[in-house]
Amino acid sequence: MNRLIQNPDEIEVAAVTVAVAATMMSLSSWQVRKLIADGKLRARNTGKAYIIPVTAITEFLAGSDAPMRHLDSHHLDSH
């Protein structure tokens, strides 16, 4: 049975803006948008902005701790 929520403090946040996600992840908004564009962070485009599910942030942060390399960084072997 559904009940009416009368106290706003009872509401669990399901999704956040890019700016809030950036703060949560200690990143810039640009970095969050890049993660979305690269398909590394799930988000929904509302037409004017992205909203990011809190679960997507949790999943991203729980991912691999392996260091990520830029595609333009090259490791040159001396062999």
DSSP file (Angstrom, degrees, kcal/mol; ACC not computed):
  #  RESIDUE AA STRUCTURE BP1 BP2  ACC     N-H-->O    O-->H-N    N-H-->O    O-->H-N    TCO  KAPPA ALPHA  PHI   PSI    X-CA   Y-CA   Z-CA
    1    1 A M              0   0    0      0, 0.0     2,-0.2     0, 0.0     0, 0.0   0.000 360.0 360.0 360.0 131.9    0.0    0.0    0.0
    2    2 A N        -     0   0    0      1,-0.0     2,-0.4     0, 0.0     0, 0.0  -0.482 360.0-159.4 -77.5 148.8    1.4    3.4   -0.9
    3    3 A R        -     0   0    0     -2,-0.2     2,-0.4     0, 0.0    -1,-0.0  -0.949  23.1-107.5-128.3 153.9    1.6    6.1    1.7
    4    4 A L        -     0   0    0     -2,-0.4     2,-0.6     1,-0.0     0, 0.0  -0.639  28.1-135.5 -79.3 126.8    1.8    9.9    1.3
    5    5 A I        +     0   0    0     -2,-0.4    -1,-0.0     1,-0.2     6,-0.0  -0.754  29.4 170.4 -84.9 120.5    5.2   11.3    2.2
    6    6 A Q        +     0   0    0     -2,-0.6    -1,-0.2     1,-0.1     3,-0.1   0.600  61.1  64.9-105.2 -15.5    4.7   14.3    4.3
    7    7 A N    >   -     0   0    0      1,-0.1     3,-2.3     2,-0.0     4,-0.3  -0.940  67.4-153.1-112.9 115.5    8.3   15.0    5.4
    8    8 A P  G >  S+     0   0    0      0, 0.0     3,-1.5     0, 0.0    -1,-0.1   0.750  93.3  69.9 -58.5 -23.3   10.7   15.9    2.6
    9    9 A D  G 3  S+     0   0    0      1,-0.3    -3,-0.0    -3,-0.1    -2,-0.0   0.660  88.8  64.8 -68.3 -14.1   13.6   14.4    4.7
   10   10 A E  G <  S+     0   0    0     -3,-2.3     2,-0.4     2,-0.1    -1,-0.3   0.588  79.8 102.5 -81.8 -11.0   12.1   10.9    4.0
   11   11 A I    <   -     0   0    0     -3,-1.5     2,-0.5    -4,-0.3     0, 0.0  -0.601  65.0-144.6 -81.6 127.4   12.8   11.2    0.3
   12   12 A E        -     0   0    0     -2,-0.4     2,-0.4     1,-0.0    -2,-0.1  -0.772  22.5-119.3 -87.8 132.1   15.7    9.2   -1.0
   13   13 A V        +     0   0    0     -2,-0.5     3,-0.1     1,-0.2    41,-0.1  -0.572  31.4 179.7 -72.9 126.8   17.6   11.0   -3.8
   14   14 A A        +     0   0    0     -2,-0.4    40,-2.2     1,-0.3    41,-0.5   0.755  64.5  12.7 -98.1 -30.9   17.5    8.8   -6.9
   15   15 A A  E     -A   53   0A   0     38,-0.3    -1,-0.3    39,-0.1     2,-0.3  -0.983  62.6-159.7-148.4 154.9   19.4   11.0   -9.4
   16   16 A V  E     -A   52   0A   0     36,-2.6    36,-3.2    -2,-0.3     2,-0.1  -0.864  25.2-101.8-132.7 165.4   21.6   14.1   -9.3
   17   17 A T  E  >  -A   51   0A   0     -2,-0.3     4,-2.7    34,-0.2     5,-0.2  -0.284  40.8-102.1 -77.8 170.0   22.8   16.8  -11.7
   18   18 A V  H  > S+     0   0    0     32,-0.6     4,-2.6     1,-0.2     5,-0.2   0.911 123.0  52.7 -59.1 -43.4   26.2   16.8  -13.3
   19   19 A A  H  > S+     0   0    0      2,-0.2     4,-1.8     1,-0.2    -1,-0.2   0.907 111.7  44.3 -61.8 -43.0   27.3   19.5  -10.8
   20   20 A V  H  > S+     0   0    0      2,-0.2     4,-2.6     1,-0.2    -1,-0.2   0.911 113.2  51.4 -69.2 -41.6   26.2   17.5   -7.8
   21   21 A A  H  X S+     0   0    0     -4,-2.7     4,-2.1     1,-0.2    -2,-0.2   0.904 107.9  53.6 -59.8 -41.2   27.7   14.3   -9.2
   22   22 A A  H  X>S+     0   0    0     -4,-2.6     5,-2.8     1,-0.2     4,-0.6   0.917 110.2  46.4 -60.4 -44.1   31.0   16.2   -9.7
   23   23 A T  H ><5S+     0   0    0     -4,-1.8     3,-0.8     1,-0.2    -2,-0.2   0.920 112.1  50.8 -63.5 -44.4   31.0   17.2   -6.1
   24   24 A M  H 3<5S+     0   0    0     -4,-2.6    -1,-0.2     1,-0.2    -2,-0.2   0.841 117.9  39.0 -61.4 -33.9   30.2   13.7   -4.9
   25   25 A M  H 3<5S-     0   0    0     -4,-2.1    -1,-0.2    -5,-0.2    -2,-0.2   0.383 108.4-120.1 -99.5   2.0   33.0   12.2   -7.0
   26   26 A S  T <<5S+     0   0    0     -3,-0.8     2,-0.3    -4,-0.6    -3,-0.2   0.901  75.3 118.7  55.9  44.5   35.5   15.0   -6.3
   27   27 A L      < -     0   0    0     -5,-2.8    -1,-0.2    -6,-0.2     2,-0.2  -0.772  68.8 -99.6-126.3 171.8   35.7   15.8  -10.0
   28   28 A S     >  -     0   0    0     -2,-0.3     4,-1.9    -3,-0.1     5,-0.2  -0.543  34.0-113.0 -86.1 162.3   35.0   18.8  -12.2
   29   29 A S  H  > S+     0   0    0      1,-0.2     4,-2.5     2,-0.2     5,-0.2   0.876 119.6  56.7 -60.9 -36.7   31.7   19.0  -14.2
   30   30 A W  H  > S+     0   0    0      1,-0.2     4,-2.1     2,-0.2    -1,-0.2   0.909 105.6  50.0 -61.1 -42.8   33.7   18.7  -17.4
   31   31 A Q  H  > S+     0   0    0      2,-0.2     4,-2.2     1,-0.2    -1,-0.2   0.887 110.2  50.0 -64.2 -39.1   35.2   15.4  -16.1
   32   32 A V  H  X S+     0   0    0     -4,-1.9     4,-2.1     2,-0.2    -2,-0.2   0.926 110.2  49.9 -65.6 -43.9   31.8   14.0  -15.3
   33   33 A R  H  X S+     0   0    0     -4,-2.5     4,-2.7     1,-0.2    -2,-0.2   0.875 109.8  52.2 -61.1 -36.7   30.5   15.0  -18.8
   34   34 A K  H  X S+     0   0    0     -4,-2.1     4,-2.4     2,-0.2     6,-0.2   0.908 107.6  51.0 -65.9 -42.8   33.5   13.2  -20.3
   35   35 A L  H  <>S+     0   0    0     -4,-2.2     5,-2.6     2,-0.2     6,-1.2   0.891 112.4  47.4 -60.9 -39.5   32.8   10.0  -18.4
   36   36 A I  H ><5S+     0   0    0     -4,-2.1     3,-1.5     4,-0.2    -2,-0.2   0.944 112.3  48.6 -65.8 -48.6   29.2   10.2  -19.6
   37   37 A A  H 3<5S+     0   0    0     -4,-2.7    -2,-0.2     1,-0.3    -1,-0.2   0.850 110.7  51.6 -61.2 -35.1   30.3   10.8  -23.2
   38   38 A D  T 3<5S-     0   0    0     -4,-2.4    -1,-0.3    -5,-0.2    -2,-0.2   0.477 115.2-117.0 -81.0  -2.0   32.8    7.9  -23.0
   39   39 A G  T < 5S+     0   0    0     -3,-1.5    -3,-0.2    -4,-0.2    -2,-0.1   0.680  85.1 116.0  76.0  17.4   30.0    5.6  -21.8
   40   40 A K  S   <S+     0   0    0     -5,-2.6     2,-0.4    -6,-0.2    -4,-0.2   0.628  73.2  43.2 -92.7 -15.5   31.8    5.1  -18.4
   41   41 A L  S    S-     0   0    0     -6,-1.2    -1,-0.2    -9,-0.1    -2,-0.2  -0.984  84.9-128.2-134.2 121.8   29.1    6.7  -16.3
   42   42 A R        +     0   0    0     -2,-0.4     2,-0.3    14,-0.1    14,-0.1  -0.435  40.6 155.6 -69.0 138.9   25.4    6.0  -16.9
   43   43 A A        -     0   0    0      9,-0.2     2,-0.5    -2,-0.1     9,-0.2  -0.979  37.2-127.0-156.6 162.0   23.2    9.1  -17.3
   44   44 A R  E     -B   51   0A   0      7,-2.8     7,-2.3    -2,-0.3     2,-0.6  -0.968  18.6-139.3-117.3 128.0   19.9   10.2  -18.8
   45   45 A N  E     -B   50   0A   0     -2,-0.5     5,-0.2     5,-0.2    -2,-0.0  -0.769  13.4-170.9 -86.6 120.3   19.8   13.2  -21.1
   46   46 A T        -     0   0    0      3,-3.5    -1,-0.1    -2,-0.6     4,-0.1   0.446  52.7 -99.9 -90.1   0.0   16.7   15.2  -20.3
   47   47 A G  S    S+     0   0    0      2,-0.5     3,-0.1     1,-0.0    -2,-0.1  -0.260 117.8  37.4 109.7 -44.6   17.1   17.4  -23.4
   48   48 A K  S    S+     0   0    0      1,-0.3     2,-0.3     0, 0.0    -3,-0.0   0.605 127.3   3.0-109.8 -19.7   18.6   20.3  -21.5
   49   49 A A  S    S-     0   0    0     -5,-0.0    -3,-3.5   -32,-0.0    -2,-0.5  -0.953  70.2-105.3-156.8 169.1   20.8   18.5  -19.0
   50   50 A Y  E     - B   0  45A   0     -2,-0.3   -32,-0.6    -5,-0.2     2,-0.4  -0.820  21.2-160.2-101.2 146.2   21.9   15.2  -17.8
   51   51 A I  E     -AB  17  44A   0     -7,-2.3    -7,-2.8    -2,-0.4   -34,-0.2  -0.990  10.0-153.3-120.4 139.5   20.7   13.5  -14.6
   52   52 A I  E     -A   16   0A   0    -36,-3.2   -36,-2.6    -2,-0.4    -9,-0.2  -0.944  16.8-124.1-116.0 123.0   22.9   10.7  -13.2
   53   53 A P  E >>  -A   15   0A   0      0, 0.0     4,-1.5     0, 0.0     3,-0.7  -0.411  17.0-131.3 -62.3 138.4   21.4    7.9  -11.1
   54   54 A V  H 3> S+     0   0    0    -40,-2.2     4,-2.3     1,-0.3     5,-0.2   0.859 109.7  59.1 -58.6 -34.8   23.0    7.7   -7.6
   55   55 A T  H 3> S+     0   0    0    -41,-0.5     4,-2.6     1,-0.2    -1,-0.3   0.849 100.6  55.3 -63.6 -33.1   23.4    4.0   -8.3
   56   56 A A  H <> S+     0   0    0     -3,-0.7     4,-2.4     2,-0.2    -1,-0.2   0.884 108.1  48.4 -66.9 -37.7   25.5    4.8  -11.4
   57   57 A I  H  X S+     0   0    0     -4,-1.5     4,-2.7     2,-0.2    -2,-0.2   0.929 112.1  48.8 -65.8 -45.1   27.9    6.8   -9.3
   58   58 A T  H  X S+     0   0    0     -4,-2.3     4,-1.6     1,-0.2    -2,-0.2   0.915 112.6  48.2 -60.6 -44.4   28.2    4.1   -6.7
   59   59 A E  H  < S+     0   0    0     -4,-2.6     4,-0.4     2,-0.2    -1,-0.2   0.910 112.4  48.9 -63.3 -42.7   28.8    1.5   -9.4
   60   60 A F  H >< S+     0   0    0     -4,-2.4     3,-1.3     1,-0.2    -2,-0.2   0.936 112.4  47.3 -62.8 -46.9   31.4    3.7  -11.1
   61   61 A L  H 3< S+     0   0    0     -4,-2.7    -1,-0.2     1,-0.3    -2,-0.2   0.772 110.4  53.0 -68.3 -25.5   33.2    4.4   -7.9
   62   62 A A  T 3< S+     0   0    0     -4,-1.6    -1,-0.3    -5,-0.2    -2,-0.2   0.473  93.4 104.1 -85.9  -2.3   33.2    0.6   -6.9
   63   63 A G  S <  S-     0   0    0     -3,-1.3    -3,-0.1    -4,-0.4    -2,-0.0   0.181  84.3 -39.3 -69.0-168.4   34.7   -0.3  -10.3
   64   64 A S        -     0   0    0      1,-0.1    -1,-0.2     3,-0.0     0, 0.0  -0.179  38.4-152.7 -57.6 140.1   38.3   -1.3  -11.0
   65   65 A D        +     0   0    0     -3,-0.1    -1,-0.1     2,-0.1     3,-0.1   0.345  56.4 125.8 -92.6   4.1   41.1    0.4   -9.2
   66   66 A A  S    S-     0   0    0      1,-0.1     2,-0.0     0, 0.0    -3,-0.0  -0.401  73.3-102.0 -62.9 137.1   43.4   -0.3  -12.1
   67   67 A P        -     0   0    0      0, 0.0     2,-0.4     0, 0.0    -1,-0.1  -0.340  33.7-134.8 -62.8 141.0   45.0    3.0  -13.3
   68   68 A M        -     0   0    0     -3,-0.1     2,-0.4    -2,-0.0    -3,-0.0  -0.801  15.4-150.5 -98.1 139.0   43.5    4.3  -16.5
   69   69 A R        -     0   0    0     -2,-0.4     2,-0.2     4,-0.0     5,-0.0  -0.832  18.1-116.1-106.9 145.7   45.7    5.6  -19.3
   70   70 A H    >   -     0   0    0     -2,-0.4     3,-1.5     1,-0.1    -1,-0.0  -0.510  24.7-123.3 -70.9 147.1   45.0    8.3  -21.8
   71   71 A L  T 3  S+     0   0    0      1,-0.3    -1,-0.1    -2,-0.2    -2,-0.0   0.791 111.9  54.7 -62.7 -26.5   44.8    7.0  -25.3
   72   72 A D  T 3  S+     0   0    0      2,-0.0     2,-0.5     0, 0.0    -1,-0.3   0.458  85.7  97.2 -89.9   0.7   47.4    9.6  -26.2
   73   73 A S    <   -     0   0    0     -3,-1.5     2,-0.4     2,-0.0    -4,-0.0  -0.775  57.6-165.8 -90.5 133.8   50.0    8.4  -23.6
   74   74 A H        -     0   0    0     -2,-0.5     2,-0.7     2,-0.0    -2,-0.0  -0.948  15.2-147.4-122.2 136.7   52.6    6.0  -25.0
   75   75 A H        -     0   0    0     -2,-0.4     2,-0.6     2,-0.0    -2,-0.0  -0.911  17.5-155.9-103.2 116.9   54.9    3.8  -23.1
   76   76 A L        -     0   0    0     -2,-0.7     2,-0.2     2,-0.0    -2,-0.0  -0.825   4.2-149.3 -97.5 121.2   58.2    3.4  -25.0
   77   77 A D        -     0   0    0     -2,-0.6    -2,-0.0     1,-0.1     0, 0.0  -0.612  11.3-141.1 -83.6 147.5   60.2    0.3  -24.3
   78   78 A S              0   0    0     -2,-0.2    -1,-0.1     1,-0.2    -2,-0.0   0.392 360.0 360.0 -87.7   4.1   63.9    0.6  -24.6
   79   79 A H              0   0    0      0, 0.0    -1,-0.2     0, 0.0    -3,-0.0   0.457 360.0 360.0 -83.3 360.0   64.1   -2.9  -26.1
